[in-house]
Amino acid sequence: MTDCLGLLLVVAVTAANVGDREAATGLLGRLRELHRDILLVWADGGYTGALVDWARQNLALTVEVVKRTDDTKGFVVLPRRWVVERTLSWLMQSRRLCRDYETLTVTSEAMIQWSMITRMDRRLARPRACGRR
């Protein structure tokens, strides 16, 4: 899960037999514990249904599903969904994450966090252009 800038807030890696909706309950719970000030979560169409009501009742989170309209044909950039796709692209630049080397989900989560920390460290350490402060 990312913020509006594409920075990681919470990471959850699950086994392949765990569906996105089941994993989302734990992920949203961790999000609520770590970031109490977040009230709105954007999600794609796979998270419709009972998850929206569950998050509102149990966590006081508003889950807004960003859907594609039925009359749209071809590729269309959907609002807010590109932020997550951009973050995934950034993460795939790490050689360790390009292949599935890890056997434990906690190790995969740690590698994702390590990759994002490395990316942000490089961004903060790069020299600024003249005149920018």
C-alpha positions in Angstrom: 0.0 0.0 0.0 1.4 3.4 -1.0 0.6 7.0 -0.3 -0.2 9.6 -2.9 3.5 10.1 -3.7 4.0 6.4 -4.3 5.9 5.8 -1.0 5.3 2.6 0.8 3.1 2.7 3.8 2.5 -1.0 4.5 3.6 -4.2 2.7 2.0 -7.6 2.8 3.2 -10.6 0.9 1.0 -13.7 1.0 1.0 -17.2 -0.4 -0.4 -17.6 -3.9 -3.5 -19.4 -2.6 -4.6 -16.3 -0.5 -6.9 -14.0 -2.4 -6.5 -10.3 -2.5 -9.7 -9.6 -0.6 -8.7 -11.9 2.3 -5.2 -10.4 2.4 -6.7 -6.9 2.3 -8.3 -7.2 5.7 -4.9 -7.8 7.4 -3.2 -5.2 5.3 -5.9 -2.6 6.2 -5.6 -3.5 9.9 -1.8 -3.0 9.8 -2.4 0.3 8.0 -4.8 1.5 10.7 -2.3 0.6 13.4 0.7 2.3 11.8 -1.0 5.3 10.3 -4.0 6.4 12.4 -4.5 9.7 10.4 -5.4 7.9 7.1 -9.1 7.9 6.4 -9.4 7.2 2.7 -8.0 4.3 0.7 -8.3 4.0 -3.0 -8.6 0.4 -4.4 -9.1 -1.2 -7.7 -12.2 -3.2 -8.8 -11.1 -6.4 -7.2 -11.8 -5.1 -3.8 -15.5 -4.4 -4.2 -18.1 -6.1 -1.9 -17.9 -6.8 1.8 -14.4 -5.4 2.2 -15.7 -1.9 1.8 -18.3 -2.3 4.5 -16.0 -4.2 6.8 -13.3 -1.5 6.6 -15.9 1.2 7.3 -17.4 -0.6 10.3 -14.3 -2.1 11.9 -11.5 0.3 11.0 -13.3 3.6 10.3 -11.7 3.6 6.8 -13.4 4.7 3.6 -12.4 2.3 0.8 -13.2 4.0 -2.5 -13.1 1.6 -5.5 -11.7 3.2 -8.7 -13.5 1.5 -11.5 -13.3 1.6 -15.2 -16.5 2.6 -17.0 -18.2 0.0 -19.1 -18.3 2.1 -22.2 -14.5 2.7 -22.3 -12.6 0.8 -25.0 -8.8 0.3 -25.1 -6.2 1.5 -22.6 -7.3 4.3 -20.3 -5.3 5.7 -17.3 -7.5 5.4 -14.3 -7.3 8.1 -11.6 -5.0 7.2 -8.7 -4.3 3.7 -9.9 -1.2 4.9 -11.7 0.5 5.7 -8.4 0.6 2.1 -7.4 1.8 1.0 -10.8 4.6 3.6 -10.7 5.7 2.3 -7.3 5.7 -1.3 -8.6 7.8 -0.1 -11.5 10.3 1.5 -9.1 10.5 -1.7 -7.1 11.1 -3.9 -10.2 14.3 -1.9 -10.8 15.8 -3.9 -7.9 17.5 -7.0 -9.2 16.5 -9.0 -6.1 12.8 -8.3 -6.8 12.8 -9.2 -10.5 12.7 -12.9 -9.7 11.0 -14.7 -6.9 14.1 -16.0 -4.9 12.5 -15.8 -1.5 10.9 -18.8 0.2 9.4 -17.0 3.2 6.9 -14.2 2.9 8.5 -12.2 5.6 11.8 -12.2 3.6 9.9 -11.0 0.5 8.4 -8.1 2.6 11.8 -7.2 3.9 13.3 -7.1 0.4 10.5 -4.8 -0.8 11.1 -2.5 2.2 14.8 -2.6 1.6 14.4 -1.7 -2.1 12.2 1.3 -1.3 14.5 2.5 1.4 17.4 2.3 -1.0 15.4 4.2 -3.7 14.4 7.0 -1.3 18.0 7.2 0.1 19.3 7.8 -3.4 16.6 10.3 -4.1 17.5 12.3 -0.9 21.3 12.1 -1.5 21.4 13.2 -5.1 22.8 16.7 -5.7 20.3 19.4 -6.3 20.3 21.6 -9.3 21.8 25.1 -9.0 19.3 27.6 -7.5 16.9 24.9 -6.1 16.7 24.5 -2.4 
